[in-house]
Amino acid sequence: MAWHELDKSWHDTTVDYCDVCGNLLIARYWSFVEPVGGETRRCCDESCERLFHRLRRIEESAPGS
């Protein structure tokens, strides 16, 4: 869990999006490791990480999951 800078050259036209909410990542992003699976996620900020964990709990508690 840490902040990372998006180091891009001025002519780089690639775009990066938040893995949780889909917003555009402009200059920096918050990263965290998913507890199940160990995949690293990039998101807007700490609130998106909390949203990710909340949605995961809701998904796991849903009937038929």
Sequence and secondary structure as in RCSB ss.txt:
>XXXX:A:sequence
MAWHELDKSWHDTTVDYCDVCGNLLIARYWSFVEPVGGETRRCCDESCERLFHRLRRIEESAPGS
>XXXX:A:secstr
 EEEE    TT    EE TTT  EE SEEEEEE TTT  EEEESSHHHHHHHHHHHHHHHHSTT 
